[in-house]
Structure formats: C-alpha cells, structure tokens
Amino acid sequence: MDSVNLCSLIEQFNSEDRCRTYLEALRWADDVLCPRCNSDKISQIVKRNQYDCDACRYQFSVTAGTVFNDSHLPLWKWFLCTYLLCESRKGMSANQLSRTLGISYKTAWYLCHRIRSAMREINPELLTGIVEIDETYVGGRTHGKGTQGRSTKQKEVVIGIKQRGGALRFFKAEDVKSGTLARFIKENVSADVEVVMTDDANFYPRAFMEAGINGRKHKSINHSNGVYVDGDITTNGIESAFSLLKRGIIGSWHKVSAKHLPAYLDEMTFRFNNRDNPFLFRDTLMKLLEAPVLEYKKLTAA
C-alpha cells in the first residue's frame, strides 16, 4: 500500500472486512500459518472470518495472538488511532482520542498504551558517526529557592542520544551519575564512533571512560559561558529533540506519570526516527501484529 493521508485512510478502511483483509495481507504475505503449530495446512471458515488448522485443529482469525485479539473496539477505530498517533508530530492525548473516536477515556488510554508498546524498538543498532548526548529534566513544576536547574526532587531525568542524520534515543534515568550515563552510552553508542559531543557538565568525561569510549573522541561545548556553537561542535540537535518532547508533554499529553514516561519516550523516538518513512502507518500495523500483548492489569499494576 502506498503512503496514506486521513482521507485515503477513511476511504480504504471504512469497514471491518477491509481492515481484516489488509491485516491478513500483512501477517501472511504468502500462506496463512497456524499461530499455534505454524502449519500451512489451513481451511477457511468463511462465515466466521476464521481459519481451521488441519494439523492441530486450532481455530483462529488474523487477530489471534496479537494486540487486536479480545478487543471490543472495531478494527477501523484501531486503524484510525494508529494513524493519528503516527502522524501527530507532538503526540495526541487520550482525552483528544476519546473525543475523536467516540470512545471512553479508559478505552482510549489503554488503546494508546498498546500502540506505544508496539512502537518500542527491540535491540536497535548502535549509533555511530557524530553523536550528541545530553540530559534534561521533565515533570512537575517546582517553586522556591533551590528547586530550579538540575533538581530531581519532583522531576524525572531523561537522557537523549542522537546520531547526526540518524536515529534518536530517549531514556528515563534514575540520575545523571557517571555510572548511569556510562550504561546508556555503552548500550547505544559504538566504540568506533567518530566523535561524541556533549555540554560541559563534569560527569561526562568519566562516563565515557567507564563506557570504553576513547576520551579523545569527546568534544564539549561550553554552555556555562553561553557558548552553544563552536564550529561543528554543538548539541543543538539533541536539544531540538528535547524541545519537541517537552512540547508534546506540555501541549499534547499535559501530564505524564513517572511510571509511564518510558512508553511516551518510546512513542516520541519511534515517530521521530520514522519521520521520513512514507509507509509509517503500514509499518506500525506490522509492529502491532508482532508485538507481545499488553494486558490492562499489567499496565495498571503498582
């Protein structure tokens, strides 16, 4: 399927049958396979939109074993919500989706989190080339002396790592100690990186040493003295990504709990990294078909 806009989406997927047929084409490009035993000896049960496995006698539909299974929401609403989350640059709140789709807030909230869960990248490639790293603080507004800047009493730490011209990563971190930063650097940045750029915070040199990154590859920009660009040395790329994240939190989601912050970070980075993908909607549906099922009780557990 070619790239879609909202009008073409509504035209192409205005019925359950059309949505189901498209999901079948995505899940089973060649032959229908039994999700239980992987057999291709399948008979179709036309009247029930199901299939019967001749090997293990399991009866299933295209949604079996996926996040769509056991959902009382029509598939066309799943499609529309997926499209809106993909195309809303700063995200869309569950309240807005509740009004747009005509569903309850609880249903919209759970729907969004299931889609976000599927957006999470599994074992992404290490970043290389020119990489920018920075940290920011998000959360409740604080007041009074000693509550500004790097205070984490009411705020959450977000580590940002961005390859110039490449992928973006956001992570919720417990602190900005060198050991914490080193773990994120080691897991996401190649030791063969060309250069890593940060601000002049004093915890970065030790973090790179602990992560096994040659200190000569580290260049810093002196933000303390009001310098933000020095030739090609800058962290403006990752700071621009942070700005987009904060506009999403303030302008779209309005409130994000510490517990669910990683899910929102996954959504933001997935959308950013696929900003030039003309088949983003299709690719997101494929991830929904492949993602583990996120149960409501697990999502709301303390």
N, C-alpha and C positions, 0 to 999 in steps of 0.2 A: 504494500500500500504506500502511495506517495504521502508526503507530509500533509497534515490536515490543519484546517482552521476551525473555529467553532461552528460556522455554518455547514461546512462539509461534514464535520463530525455528526451533527444532528441529522443531516440527510442520509448518511451512510449507516448509522447505527440507531435508527429510530424504533427498533423492535427487538424483543428478546431473541428471536430466531437469527436475526442478522448478527447480533453480538455473539451468540453462541457459535455460529458458523465461523466467525473470524477467530475466536479463541481456539477452535479446533484446528484451523489452518496454522496458527502459531504454535500450538502444542504438538501437533502431529503433522509435520510438513510432508512426510511420506506415508507412513501407515499408522493407523490407530494402534496404540500399545496399551496393554493392561497395566494400570498403575500398581497392581499388587504383584504380579508374576512376570511382567514385561513381555508376555506372549503377544504375537501379532495375529493369532487365530481368534478373530473377533466377529461377532454377529451384531447387527444393529437392531435396536428396539425402537422403531421409528416413532410410534405413538407417544413414547415417554422421553424422547430425546436422550436415550441412554444406549449403552452397549453391553453386550454379554460376552464374557471371556469363555471361550470353548475349552480352555485348559483348566482353569481353576473355578469356573462358574461365578466369578465376581461380576456383579452388575454395577456399572459406573457411568458417569457423564464426564464431560470435558472439565467440569469444575472439581471433580473428586481429588482430594488431597491437596487442594490449593486454598488460598485465602478467600476465594469466592464460595467455597463449599459451606453449606449450612447458613448462608447469608440470606435473610429475607428481603434484602434490597434488590430491586431489579438490576440486571446487568447493565442496562443503558445508563442508570444512575452511577454505577461503578465507573463506567467509561467516562462519563461527564466529569465526575470528581477527579479522576486521574488526569484528565486533560487540563482541568483548571489548576491543579497543583503543579503540573509540569510547566504551564505557560505563565503562571503568575510569578513575576521575577522576584518579588519580595514575599512570596507565600500568600496563603489565604487562610483566614481563621475558620475554626469550626462553626462559629456563630454565623459567619457570612455564608458558608456552605449549607448550613441548616436552612437559612432563608432562601438561598438559590435553588436548592434541590427539593425543598418542601419536606424535610425530614426533621426528626428531633435533634436537639443538640447532642445528646448522648450518642445517637447513631452516627452523626457527622464526626464527632470527636474520635470515636472508635474507628470509623472508616479512614480518617486521615492518618491515624497511627499505623494502621495495617499497610497503607500505601508507603508511608515513611519507612517502615520496617523493611519493605521490599527494596527501597532505594539504597539501603546500606551497601557499600562496596565491600566485597569479601576478597581478602588478600590482594589489594591493589599493588601495582608495580612501584618500585622505589623511585623517588624523584631524583632527577639529575640535572646537569646543566647549571643554570643560575637559579638559586633557590633563596627565597626570602622567608624569614621566620620572625614572628612577633607574638606578643601576648596581649590580650585585652580582658576587660572585666565587665560582666553583664549581670543584671539583676536589679534588686530593689534600690531605689534612690535613697541615699543617706544624707543626713544633715548634721551640722555641728563640727566642731574642731576635731581634726584627726580622722575624719571619715572620708576624705577625698583621695584621689590618686589610686594607689595600689592596695587599698583596704579590701580585704576579703571577708569581713565580718558579715556583710549582707549581700555580697556579690560572688559570682562564680567565675573562675578563671577559664578562659578559652585560649588554647594555643592554636595559632594559624601557621600553616606551612604552604607556600605556593611556589611552584616552578614557573619561571617566566615563560609565557607562551604555552604553558602546560596546565597540569592539574592543581587543584586546591584541596587542602585537608584542614578540617576543624576538629579539635578535640577538647572535651571538658577535662580539666586537670584539677587535682586537689590543691596544688600550689605551684610556684614557679622556682622551686629549688633546682639546683643543677642536676641532681639525680633524676628528678621527674622529667625535666626537659630532655636529658640525655636519652631516656627511654623512648620518647616520642621521635627524637631525631634518628636514633638507631633503627627504629621500626619503619621509618618512612623516607629517609634520605640515604642515597647510595654513598658509600665510602669514596666512590670515584667522582663525586660531584665536582663541578668546575669551581664554583665559589658559592659561599653561603653568606647572605647579608642580613644583619640584624641592627637594632639600635645599640646604644652604648651601655645598656644595662650590664651590671658587673657579673651576673650569673651565667652569661653566655659562653665566655672562654672556657670555663671549667666544664660546662655541659658538653661542648664539642670534644674536649679531651676525653671525657668519660664515654662519649659515643663513638670514639675511634676516628673522628674526623680531623685531619691534619689542620693544626691551628693556622697555618699559612693560607688556608683556603677561606678563612673567616675575615670578612670585612665589615666594619661597623660604621654607622652614620651617627654623628654627634647631636642627637636630639636635645640633649641638655643645654647646648649652646644655641638652639634654634636653627640648626642646620638639618635640612631634610633631603637635599640632593647634592651630591658631590661627584660630578662626572656621571658614571654609570652606577655609582653606589647609592642605593635608596631602598627603602622598604615601602614605597608608595603603593606598590601592587597589592601586598597583603593588607595594608591599611585600608585600601579601597574596598577590599573584600569584607573587612570588618565593618566598614561603614554600611555596606549592603545588608549584612547580618543584623546590625542594630536597627536599621530602618525596618527590617522585617519584624523584629521583636516589638518595636515601639508602634509602628504604623499598621501592621497586619495582625500579628498574634496578640499584641498588647501585654500578655503575661505568659511567661514560660517558667514552669517549675524546674528546680534543680534536678529532680528525678528524671524528667523527660527532655531536658536540654540536649542530651546526645542525639535524640531522634530528630529534633529540629535542625541540629548541625548536619546530620546526615542528609536531610532533605535539601538544605541550602547548598551543600557542596555538590550533591548529585546534579541539581539543576544548573549550578554554575559550570560544572565540568562538561555538561551536555548542551551548553547554550548555543552551540553552532550545529547541533545534531538535528537534521531535518526530519528524522524518524524517531524523535524522542518519545512520542506517545506510544508508538508501536513497541519500542524497546522497553518502556516502562511496563507495559502489559505483559511482556515476556518475563520480566523480573517478578511480576505478581504471580504468574503461573509457576515459577520455580521457587519462590520464597517459602520458608517454613511458616506454618500457620501460627499467628499471634493470638493467643487466647485472651479474652477480656479479663479473666481472673488473674492471669499473669501480668497483664498490663497495669492493673489497678492494685496489685499486691503491694504491701508496705515495703 
